[in-house]
Amino acid sequence: MKIYELQERTTLLPVLLTIWEDSVRATHHFLSDTEIEQIREYVPQALQNVSHLLVAQNESGESIGFMGTENNRLEMLFLSPKECGKGIGKQMLQYGMEQYGIRELTVNEQNPQAVVFYMHLGFETYKRADCDEEGNSYPLLYMTLKDTEGKI
């Protein structure tokens, strides 16, 4: 697997949007089809505006996942569902932690696989919100990386 920062974003946007939608449909069961379609409309803007957009490619050169980081925060991490469970997400997050200083993230509480994944990699919840940033009733967990002594 290869992880690289995407400089020219427009050419890969359709591929990344497909990865995003496939991933969301596989993991965000609390969202309706209509809600996914509504969110999908502003994903390209989020992909264009995040400070660092990193893409994971398999040995064949196919894009299989991506993550966005900004100011030591993980802003997004999505994998093609067929790639889940292979350690790719872990490799990507660890790369982001080492190269981009990721220490914080926000995750939907209703996505238990993601919550467990982040906890397994050393993140702990320090705050919970009943609604997402758009005011929708999707609880969010704000997580931070534990220090070496186990403190937040």
Backbone as CSV, one residue per row, in Angstrom:
resi,resn,N_x,N_y,N_z,CA_x,CA_y,CA_z,C_x,C_y,C_z
1,MET,0.837,-1.185,0.000,0.000,0.000,0.000,0.880,1.246,0.000
2,LYS,0.415,2.247,-0.672,1.109,3.535,-0.756,0.170,4.620,-0.230
3,ILE,0.684,5.503,0.614,-0.069,6.660,1.107,0.661,7.905,0.634
4,TYR,-0.084,8.813,0.035,0.536,10.046,-0.435,-0.434,11.216,-0.291
5,GLU,0.134,12.412,-0.183,-0.693,13.610,-0.101,-1.080,14.039,-1.504
6,LEU,-2.345,14.255,-1.693,-2.882,14.638,-2.994,-2.755,16.148,-3.160
7,GLN,-2.020,16.567,-4.162,-1.841,17.994,-4.427,-2.929,18.512,-5.364
8,GLU,-3.092,17.869,-6.498,-4.119,18.243,-7.474,-5.351,17.385,-7.188
9,ARG,-6.369,18.005,-6.632,-7.496,17.244,-6.103,-8.626,16.991,-7.092
10,THR,-8.748,17.813,-8.115,-9.937,17.719,-8.966,-10.013,16.406,-9.737
11,THR,-8.891,15.852,-10.163,-8.938,14.647,-10.992,-9.420,13.421,-10.218
12,LEU,-9.109,13.337,-8.936,-9.503,12.168,-8.143,-10.815,12.354,-7.386
13,LEU,-11.408,13.540,-7.431,-12.631,13.780,-6.649,-13.735,12.758,-6.919
14,PRO,-14.029,12.402,-8.172,-15.093,11.406,-8.386,-14.792,10.055,-7.726
15,VAL,-13.540,9.629,-7.765,-13.147,8.361,-7.144,-13.302,8.453,-5.626
16,LEU,-12.830,9.549,-5.040,-12.926,9.724,-3.592,-14.370,9.841,-3.148
17,LEU,-15.197,10.481,-3.946,-16.613,10.605,-3.621,-17.284,9.231,-3.613
18,THR,-16.898,8.371,-4.525,-17.438,7.006,-4.548,-16.999,6.239,-3.311
19,ILE,-15.721,6.363,-2.941,-15.229,5.712,-1.724,-16.010,6.224,-0.527
20,TRP,-16.210,7.540,-0.446,-16.947,8.131,0.661,-18.353,7.530,0.743
21,GLU,-19.071,7.547,-0.379,-20.456,7.078,-0.354,-20.536,5.588,-0.028
22,ASP,-19.691,4.777,-0.623,-19.702,3.345,-0.322,-19.410,3.094,1.155
23,SER,-18.447,3.835,1.697,-18.086,3.693,3.101,-19.230,4.117,4.014
24,VAL,-19.832,5.245,3.719,-20.935,5.746,4.541,-22.113,4.779,4.507
25,ARG,-22.443,4.273,3.342,-23.564,3.316,3.234,-23.274,2.025,4.004
26,ALA,-22.001,1.657,4.126,-21.629,0.434,4.846,-21.540,0.626,6.361
27,THR,-21.346,1.870,6.818,-21.077,2.085,8.249,-22.038,3.036,8.957
28,HIS,-22.665,3.930,8.229,-23.527,4.941,8.839,-24.994,4.551,8.663
29,HIS,-25.373,3.453,9.292,-26.723,2.909,9.135,-27.805,3.822,9.702
30,PHE,-27.426,4.793,10.473,-28.374,5.729,11.054,-28.811,6.814,10.068
31,LEU,-28.161,6.896,8.918,-28.511,7.890,7.900,-29.442,7.275,6.861
32,SER,-30.443,8.041,6.463,-31.340,7.598,5.391,-30.671,7.862,4.043
33,ASP,-31.207,7.269,2.989,-30.694,7.526,1.639,-30.759,9.013,1.308
34,THR,-31.843,9.650,1.693,-32.010,11.087,1.432,-30.938,11.894,2.149
35,GLU,-30.657,11.542,3.389,-29.628,12.261,4.149,-28.246,12.053,3.534
36,ILE,-27.968,10.841,3.090,-26.675,10.579,2.445,-26.539,11.428,1.184
37,GLU,-27.591,11.494,0.401,-27.570,12.313,-0.824,-27.358,13.791,-0.496
38,GLN,-27.990,14.269,0.568,-27.827,15.676,0.966,-26.389,15.950,1.401
39,ILE,-25.835,15.068,2.203,-24.453,15.243,2.677,-23.480,15.148,1.504
40,ARG,-23.761,14.246,0.582,-22.899,14.018,-0.592,-22.664,15.311,-1.377
41,GLU,-23.629,16.208,-1.347,-23.512,17.457,-2.098,-22.363,18.333,-1.615
42,TYR,-22.048,18.286,-0.318,-20.967,19.158,0.159,-19.654,18.413,0.431
43,VAL,-19.602,17.118,0.163,-18.355,16.376,0.335,-17.250,16.885,-0.603
44,PRO,-17.535,17.152,-1.895,-16.455,17.674,-2.746,-15.815,18.954,-2.197
45,GLN,-16.623,19.827,-1.624,-16.077,21.061,-1.048,-15.178,20.731,0.155
46,ALA,-15.600,19.784,0.977,-14.782,19.384,2.127,-13.458,18.787,1.657
47,LEU,-13.519,17.989,0.602,-12.293,17.397,0.064,-11.360,18.459,-0.512
48,GLN,-11.917,19.478,-1.107,-11.101,20.564,-1.692,-10.492,21.445,-0.605
49,ASN,-11.214,21.626,0.505,-10.801,22.626,1.490,-9.951,22.111,2.646
50,VAL,-9.919,20.804,2.878,-9.124,20.290,3.991,-7.641,20.547,3.703
51,SER,-6.893,20.886,4.725,-5.478,21.248,4.533,-4.653,20.152,3.877
52,HIS,-4.773,18.937,4.389,-3.989,17.822,3.871,-4.933,16.680,3.527
53,LEU,-4.963,16.299,2.268,-5.784,15.196,1.798,-4.852,14.079,1.362
54,LEU,-4.933,12.954,2.057,-4.053,11.819,1.794,-4.861,10.669,1.218
55,VAL,-4.258,9.991,0.255,-4.920,8.893,-0.436,-4.098,7.626,-0.241
56,ALA,-4.803,6.521,-0.039,-4.159,5.205,0.036,-4.446,4.465,-1.263
57,GLN,-3.392,3.905,-1.829,-3.520,3.104,-3.047,-3.054,1.678,-2.761
58,ASN,-3.710,0.720,-3.402,-3.256,-0.661,-3.288,-2.109,-0.907,-4.264
59,GLU,-1.631,-2.129,-4.309,-0.476,-2.477,-5.157,-0.769,-2.258,-6.640
60,SER,-2.060,-2.289,-7.018,-2.444,-2.089,-8.421,-2.600,-0.618,-8.787
61,GLY,-2.401,0.274,-7.803,-2.547,1.704,-8.059,-3.966,2.211,-7.919
62,GLU,-4.868,1.359,-7.424,-6.262,1.754,-7.225,-6.406,2.494,-5.895
63,SER,-7.100,3.623,-5.913,-7.369,4.359,-4.677,-8.376,3.567,-3.854
64,ILE,-8.013,3.303,-2.589,-8.858,2.465,-1.739,-9.302,3.165,-0.460
65,GLY,-8.793,4.362,-0.218,-9.176,5.101,0.982,-8.554,6.478,0.973
66,PHE,-9.051,7.314,1.871,-8.490,8.657,2.002,-8.743,9.191,3.392
67,MET,-7.934,10.164,3.763,-8.137,10.874,5.024,-7.742,12.331,4.838
68,GLY,-8.376,13.170,5.628,-8.065,14.586,5.630,-7.648,15.015,7.019
69,THR,-6.619,15.860,7.081,-6.137,16.361,8.365,-6.001,17.875,8.304
70,GLU,-6.130,18.451,9.472,-5.961,19.900,9.595,-5.706,20.232,11.058
71,ASN,-4.666,20.990,11.315,-4.358,21.450,12.675,-4.355,20.316,13.691
72,ASN,-3.623,19.256,13.418,-3.471,18.112,14.309,-4.775,17.353,14.568
73,ARG,-5.747,17.538,13.676,-7.039,16.849,13.790,-7.264,15.970,12.569
74,LEU,-7.835,14.816,12.826,-8.329,13.991,11.739,-9.707,14.529,11.383
75,GLU,-9.867,15.008,10.186,-11.143,15.575,9.752,-12.021,14.550,9.044
76,MET,-11.381,13.541,8.435,-12.132,12.507,7.723,-11.230,11.321,7.480
77,LEU,-11.824,10.132,7.508,-11.119,8.904,7.176,-12.150,7.934,6.616
78,PHE,-12.003,7.576,5.362,-12.946,6.675,4.703,-12.191,5.644,3.889
79,LEU,-12.651,4.398,3.974,-12.070,3.287,3.227,-13.136,2.634,2.382
80,SER,-12.726,2.104,1.260,-13.615,1.278,0.468,-14.032,0.096,1.352
81,PRO,-15.329,-0.204,1.436,-15.775,-1.282,2.324,-15.076,-2.621,2.082
82,LYS,-14.711,-2.897,0.847,-14.043,-4.174,0.560,-12.634,-4.233,1.141
83,GLU,-12.103,-3.097,1.597,-10.765,-3.033,2.171,-10.770,-3.032,3.696
84,CYS,-11.942,-2.954,4.300,-12.031,-2.902,5.763,-11.555,-4.217,6.373
85,GLY,-10.949,-4.119,7.532,-10.479,-5.294,8.237,-9.109,-5.789,7.802
86,LYS,-8.444,-5.030,6.941,-7.126,-5.436,6.437,-5.984,-4.635,7.061
87,GLY,-6.299,-3.748,8.004,-5.269,-2.944,8.649,-4.929,-1.659,7.923
88,ILE,-5.650,-1.361,6.853,-5.354,-0.171,6.055,-5.706,1.104,6.818
89,GLY,-6.863,1.120,7.461,-7.255,2.287,8.252,-6.263,2.563,9.362
90,LYS,-5.812,1.508,10.011,-4.818,1.654,11.075,-3.526,2.237,10.520
91,GLN,-3.066,1.710,9.390,-1.841,2.231,8.779,-1.998,3.701,8.408
92,MET,-3.159,4.043,7.853,-3.380,5.428,7.452,-3.385,6.354,8.664
93,LEU,-4.115,5.962,9.716,-4.190,6.817,10.902,-2.825,6.947,11.566
94,GLN,-2.094,5.850,11.665,-0.761,5.926,12.267,0.157,6.824,11.437
95,TYR,0.048,6.743,10.121,0.817,7.619,9.245,0.448,9.083,9.523
96,GLY,-0.838,9.352,9.636,-1.293,10.713,9.931,-0.829,11.207,11.287
97,MET,-0.792,10.301,12.255,-0.329,10.684,13.587,1.164,11.019,13.554
98,GLU,1.929,10.217,12.810,3.373,10.432,12.745,3.756,11.615,11.865
99,GLN,3.132,11.738,10.705,3.533,12.748,9.726,2.795,14.080,9.855
100,TYR,1.577,14.044,10.394,0.751,15.256,10.444,0.307,15.597,11.859
101,GLY,0.807,14.872,12.836,0.550,15.192,14.235,-0.890,15.033,14.680
102,ILE,-1.636,14.128,14.080,-3.036,13.941,14.476,-3.101,13.554,15.947
103,ARG,-3.877,14.322,16.692,-4.063,14.075,18.126,-5.531,14.151,18.538
104,GLU,-6.381,14.632,17.635,-7.804,14.777,17.944,-8.651,14.351,16.759
105,LEU,-9.904,14.001,17.056,-10.858,13.658,16.010,-12.260,13.723,16.583
106,THR,-13.222,13.701,15.694,-14.633,13.648,16.060,-15.239,12.486,15.292
107,VAL,-16.089,11.717,15.970,-16.693,10.543,15.340,-18.172,10.472,15.718
108,ASN,-18.980,9.968,14.794,-20.393,9.752,15.093,-20.511,8.634,16.121
109,GLU,-21.193,8.916,17.211,-21.397,7.907,18.250,-22.159,6.698,17.699
110,GLN,-22.994,6.922,16.690,-23.814,5.858,16.112,-23.038,5.007,15.098
111,ASN,-21.745,5.208,15.011,-20.871,4.394,14.173,-19.933,3.628,15.112
112,PRO,-20.466,2.587,15.774,-19.682,1.906,16.814,-18.385,1.286,16.313
113,GLN,-18.336,0.837,15.065,-17.087,0.270,14.538,-15.980,1.313,14.569
114,ALA,-16.312,2.540,14.176,-15.310,3.605,14.160,-14.893,3.972,15.579
115,VAL,-15.853,4.039,16.482,-15.535,4.389,17.875,-14.550,3.377,18.450
116,VAL,-14.829,2.098,18.279,-13.943,1.044,18.782,-12.574,1.116,18.097
117,PHE,-12.558,1.363,16.796,-11.318,1.494,16.037,-10.441,2.594,16.639
118,TYR,-11.008,3.774,16.861,-10.217,4.886,17.390,-9.765,4.620,18.827
119,MET,-10.633,4.003,19.617,-10.243,3.663,20.989,-9.074,2.667,20.976
120,HIS,-9.136,1.702,20.094,-8.078,0.700,19.975,-6.734,1.353,19.637
121,LEU,-6.776,2.470,18.915,-5.543,3.160,18.536,-5.143,4.254,19.521
122,GLY,-5.776,4.259,20.704,-5.319,5.134,21.779,-6.097,6.416,21.997
123,PHE,-7.235,6.567,21.345,-8.036,7.773,21.526,-9.086,7.549,22.609
124,GLU,-9.376,8.608,23.355,-10.414,8.573,24.383,-11.359,9.752,24.200
125,THR,-12.607,9.526,24.559,-13.612,10.577,24.464,-13.403,11.592,25.583
126,TYR,-13.397,12.868,25.216,-13.309,13.916,26.226,-14.560,14.781,26.246
127,LYS,-15.418,14.628,25.234,-16.638,15.426,25.186,-17.638,14.719,24.281
128,ARG,-18.921,14.902,24.589,-19.988,14.347,23.762,-20.969,15.469,23.451
129,ALA,-21.473,15.465,22.226,-22.498,16.440,21.828,-23.707,15.664,21.302
130,ASP,-24.889,16.121,21.637,-26.121,15.460,21.198,-26.377,15.627,19.713
131,CYS,-25.810,16.667,19.114,-26.053,16.970,17.697,-24.722,17.152,16.966
132,ASP,-24.771,16.969,15.649,-23.576,17.226,14.849,-23.433,18.729,14.611
133,GLU,-22.395,19.113,13.863,-22.111,20.533,13.646,-23.208,21.256,12.873
134,GLU,-24.024,20.510,12.137,-25.125,21.116,11.381,-26.419,21.161,12.187
135,GLY,-26.379,20.681,13.427,-27.555,20.705,14.284,-28.455,19.487,14.143
136,ASN,-28.015,18.497,13.381,-28.787,17.260,13.237,-28.610,16.395,14.476
137,SER,-29.604,15.592,14.777,-29.569,14.800,16.011,-28.742,13.519,15.859
138,TYR,-27.477,13.713,15.509,-26.519,12.613,15.436,-25.430,12.909,16.454
139,PRO,-25.438,12.199,17.578,-24.448,12.473,18.630,-23.018,12.287,18.139
140,LEU,-22.171,13.191,18.574,-20.754,13.152,18.225,-19.921,12.916,19.471
141,LEU,-18.837,12.185,19.285,-17.849,12.012,20.334,-16.589,12.738,19.899
142,TYR,-16.081,13.578,20.775,-14.831,14.288,20.530,-13.752,13.502,21.256
143,MET,-12.740,13.080,20.522,-11.721,12.205,21.071,-10.346,12.837,20.940
144,THR,-9.491,12.490,21.877,-8.118,12.947,21.853,-7.201,11.771,22.157
145,LEU,-6.001,11.850,21.671,-5.021,10.792,21.881,-4.524,10.848,23.315
146,LYS,-4.539,9.710,23.986,-3.997,9.651,25.338,-2.502,9.887,25.289
147,ASP,-1.976,10.518,26.321,-0.520,10.644,26.390,0.063,9.322,26.875
148,THR,1.357,9.246,26.944,2.016,7.990,27.305,1.711,7.552,28.732
149,GLU,1.247,8.465,29.573,0.912,8.108,30.948,-0.564,7.744,31.085
150,GLY,-1.295,7.750,29.957,-2.699,7.379,30.000,-3.625,8.518,30.352
151,LYS,-3.112,9.731,30.393,-3.944,10.886,30.701,-4.364,11.560,29.411
152,ILE,-5.490,12.238,29.467,-5.968,12.978,28.294,-5.373,14.368,28.318
